[in-house]
Amino acid sequence: MKFSILSVLALAAVVLATTMPQKAVIVSYPDDTPDSIITQAMDAVREAGGLITHEYKLIKYGRCSFPRVLLTEERGFACKAPAKILQQVQTWGNDYHAVIEEDQMVSAYGSGS
């Protein structure tokens, strides 16, 4: 009995030690990026043991000159994934100007100094 418990604990230690650290990032693409590229990236993250935490589609706008309004969209996803797969996702997205940035807390309040 002791042997099997020790074996399980040793195996668990090896598995935990070999697990790659994951980074929390946001991957975004311009609106003209084909759906297949975004899907390929999300599938690769999942296959590498990552987790898609959010999919999004943002609409940005800016006034060029009255009454014209410029609308653009940005699509992408947030995930936790190993750094190695993120490098591969970046390479696939080079033709489509993919941006991968660390997910971090953003505040609307300054430090006051």
Contact map, one row per residue, 1 for C-alpha under 8 A:
11111000000000000000000000000000000000000000000000000000000000000000000000000000000000000000000000000000000000000
11111100000000000000000000000000000000000000000000000000000000000000000000000000000000000000000000000000000000000
11111110000000000000000000000000000000000000000000000000000000000000000000000000000000000000000000000000000000000
11111111000000000000000000000000000000000000000000000000000000000000000000000000000000000000000000000000000000000
11111111100000000000000000000000000000000000000000000000000000000000000000000000000000000000000000000000000000000
01111111110000000000000000000000000000000000000000000000000000000000000000000000000000000000000000000000000000000
00111111111000000000000000000000000000000000000000000000000000000000000000000000000000000000000000000000000000000
00011111111100000000000000000000000000000000000000000000000000000000000000000000000000000000000000000000000000000
00001111111110000000000000000000000000000000000000000000000000000000000000000000000000000000000000000000000000000
00000111111111000000000000000000000000000000000000000000000000000000000000000000000000000000000000000000000000000
00000011111111100000000000000000000000000000000000000000000000000000000000000000000000000000000000000000000000000
00000001111111110000000000000000000000000000000000000000000000000000000000000000000000000000000000000000000000000
00000000111111111000000000000000000000000000000000000000000000000000000000000000000000000000000000000000000000000
00000000011111111100000000000000000000000000000000000000000000000000000000000000000000000000000000000000000000000
00000000001111111110000000000000000000000000000000000000000000000000000000000000000000000000000000000000000000000
00000000000111111110000000000000000000000000000000000000000000000000000000000000000000000000000000000000000000000
00000000000011111110000000000000000000000000000000000000000000000000000000000000000000000000000000000000000000000
00000000000001111111000000000000000000000000000000000000000000000000000000000000000000000000000000000000000000000
00000000000000111111100000000000000000000000000000000000000000000000000000000000000000000000000000000000000000000
00000000000000000111110000000000000000000000000000000000000000000000000000000000010000000000000000000000000000000
00000000000000000011111000000000000000000000000000000000000000000000000000000000111000000000000000000000000000000
00000000000000000001111100000000000000000000000001000000000000000000000000000001111000000000000000000000000000000
00000000000000000000111110000000000000000000000000000000000000000000000000000011111000000000000000000100000000000
00000000000000000000011111000000000000000000000000000000000000000000000000000111100000000000000000000110000000000
00000000000000000000001111100000000000000000000000000000000000000000000000000111100000000000000000011110000000000
00000000000000000000000111110000000000000000000000000000000000000000000000011110000000000000000000111110000000000
00000000000000000000000011111000000000000000000000000000000000000000000000011110000000000000000001111000000000000
00000000000000000000000001111100000000000000000000000000000000000000000001111000000000000000000001110000000000000
00000000000000000000000000111110100001000000000000000000000000000000000001110000000000000000100111100000000000000
00000000000000000000000000011111100000000000000000000000000000000000000011100000000000000000000111000000000000000
00000000000000000000000000001111100000000000000000000000000000000000000111100000000000000000000000000000000000000
00000000000000000000000000000111110000000000000000000000000000000000000000000000000000000000000100000000000000000
00000000000000000000000000001111111011000000000000000000000000000000000000000000000000000000000100000000000000000
00000000000000000000000000000001111111000000000000000000000000000000000000000000000000000000000000000000000000000
00000000000000000000000000000000111111100000000000000000000000000000000000000000000000000000000000000000000000000
00000000000000000000000000000000011111110000000000000000000000000000000000000000000000000000000000000000000000000
00000000000000000000000000000000111111111000000000000000000000000000000000000000000000000001100000000000000000000
00000000000000000000000000001000111111111100000000000000000000000000000000010000000000000000000000000000000000000
00000000000000000000000000000000001111111110000000000000000000000000000000000000000000000000000000000000000000000
00000000000000000000000000000000000111111111000000000000000000000000000000000000000000000000000000000000000000000
00000000000000000000000000000000000011111111100000000000000000000000000000000000000000001001000000000000000000000
00000000000000000000000000000000000001111111110000010000000000000000000000001000000000000000000000000000000000000
00000000000000000000000000000000000000111111111000000000000000000000000000000000000000000000000000000000000000000
00000000000000000000000000000000000000011111111100000000000000000000000000000000000010001000000000000000000000000
00000000000000000000000000000000000000001111111111110000000000000000000000000010100011000000000000000000000000000
00000000000000000000000000000000000000000111111111110000000000000000000000000000000000000000000000000000000000000
00000000000000000000000000000000000000000011111111000000000000000000000000000000000000000000000000000000000000000
00000000000000000000000000000000000000000001111111000000000000000000000000000000110010000000000000000000000000000
00000000000000000000000000000000000000000000111111100000000000000000000000000000110000000000000000000000000000000
00000000000000000000010000000000000000000000111111110000000000000000000000000011110000000000000000000000000000000
00000000000000000000000000000000000000000000110011111000000000000000000000000011100000000000000000000000000000000
00000000000000000000000000000000000000000100110001111110000000000000000000001111000000000000000000000000000000000
00000000000000000000000000000000000000000000000000111110000000000000000000001111000000000000000000000000000000000
00000000000000000000000000000000000000000000000000011111000000000000000000001110000000000000000000000000000000000
00000000000000000000000000000000000000000000000000011111100000000000000000111100000000000000000000000000000000000
00000000000000000000000000000000000000000000000000000111110000000000000000111000000000000000000000000000000000000
00000000000000000000000000000000000000000000000000000011111000000000000011110000000000000000000000000000000000000
00000000000000000000000000000000000000000000000000000001111100000000000011100000000000000000000000000000000000000
00000000000000000000000000000000000000000000000000000000111110000000001111000000000000000000000000000000000000000
00000000000000000000000000000000000000000000000000000000011111000000001111000000000000000000000000000000000000000
00000000000000000000000000000000000000000000000000000000001111100000111100000000000000000000000000000000000000000
00000000000000000000000000000000000000000000000000000000000111110000111000000000000000000000000000000000000000000
00000000000000000000000000000000000000000000000000000000000011111111110000000000000000000000000000000000000000000
00000000000000000000000000000000000000000000000000000000000001111101110000000000000000000000000000000000000000000
00000000000000000000000000000000000000000000000000000000000000111111100000000000000000000000000000000000000000000
00000000000000000000000000000000000000000000000000000000000000111111100000000000000000000000000000000000000000000
00000000000000000000000000000000000000000000000000000000000000101111100000000000000000000000000000000000000000000
00000000000000000000000000000000000000000000000000000000000000111111110000000000000000000000000000000000000000000
00000000000000000000000000000000000000000000000000000000000011111111111000000000000000000000000000000000000000000
00000000000000000000000000000000000000000000000000000000000011110001111100000000000000000000000000000000000000000
00000000000000000000000000000000000000000000000000000000001111000000111110000000000000000000000000000000000000000
00000000000000000000000000000010000000000000000000000000001110000000011111000000000000000000000000000000000000000
00000000000000000000000000000110000000000000000000000000111100000000001111100000000000000000000000000000000000000
00000000000000000000000000011110000000000000000000000000111100000000000111110000000000000000000000000000000000000
00000000000000000000000000011110000000000000000000000011110000000000000011111000000000000000000000000000000000000
00000000000000000000000001111000000001000000000000000011100000000000000001111100000000000000000000000000000000000
00000000000000000000000001110000000000000100000000011111000000000000000000111110000000000000000000000000000000000
00000000000000000000000111100000000000000000000000011110000000000000000000011111000000000000000000000010000000000
00000000000000000000001111100000000000000000100001111100000000000000000000001111100000000000000000000000000000000
00000000000000000000011110000000000000000000000001111000000000000000000000000111110000000000000000000000000000000
00000000000000000000111110000000000000000000100111100000000000000000000000000011111011000000000000000000000000000
00000000000000000001111000000000000000000000000111000000000000000000000000000001111111000000000000000000000000000
00000000000000000000111000000000000000000000000000000000000000000000000000000000111111100000000000000000000000000
00000000000000000000000000000000000000000000000000000000000000000000000000000000011111110000000000000000000000000
00000000000000000000000000000000000000000001100100000000000000000000000000000000111111111000000000000000000000000
00000000000000000000000000000000000000000000100000000000000000000000000000000000111111111100000000010000000000000
00000000000000000000000000000000000000000000000000000000000000000000000000000000001111111110000000000000000000000
00000000000000000000000000000000000000000000000000000000000000000000000000000000000111111111000000000000000000000
00000000000000000000000000000000000000001001000000000000000000000000000000000000000011111111100000000000000000000
00000000000000000000000000000000000000000000000000000000000000000000000000000000000001111111110001110000000000000
00000000000000000000000000000000000000000000000000000000000000000000000000000000000000111111110000000000000000000
00000000000000000000000000000000000010001000000000000000000000000000000000000000000000011111111000000000000000000
00000000000000000000000000001000000010000000000000000000000000000000000000000000000000001111111111000000000000000
00000000000000000000000000000000000000000000000000000000000000000000000000000000000000000111111111000000000000000
00000000000000000000000000000000000000000000000000000000000000000000000000000000000000000001111111000000000000000
00000000000000000000000000001101100000000000000000000000000000000000000000000000000000000000111111000000000000000
00000000000000000000000000001100000000000000000000000000000000000000000000000000000000000000111111100000000000000
00000000000000000000000000111100000000000000000000000000000000000000000000000000000000000100111111110000000000000
00000000000000000000000001111000000000000000000000000000000000000000000000000000000000000100000011111000000000000
00000000000000000000000011110000000000000000000000000000000000000000000000000000000001000100000001111100000000000
00000000000000000000000011100000000000000000000000000000000000000000000000000000000000000000000000111110000000000
00000000000000000000001111000000000000000000000000000000000000000000000000000000000000000000000000011111000000000
00000000000000000000000111000000000000000000000000000000000000000000000000000100000000000000000000001111100000000
00000000000000000000000000000000000000000000000000000000000000000000000000000000000000000000000000000111110000000
00000000000000000000000000000000000000000000000000000000000000000000000000000000000000000000000000000011111000000
00000000000000000000000000000000000000000000000000000000000000000000000000000000000000000000000000000001111100000
00000000000000000000000000000000000000000000000000000000000000000000000000000000000000000000000000000000111111000
00000000000000000000000000000000000000000000000000000000000000000000000000000000000000000000000000000000011111000
00000000000000000000000000000000000000000000000000000000000000000000000000000000000000000000000000000000001111100
00000000000000000000000000000000000000000000000000000000000000000000000000000000000000000000000000000000001111111
00000000000000000000000000000000000000000000000000000000000000000000000000000000000000000000000000000000000011111
00000000000000000000000000000000000000000000000000000000000000000000000000000000000000000000000000000000000001111
00000000000000000000000000000000000000000000000000000000000000000000000000000000000000000000000000000000000001111
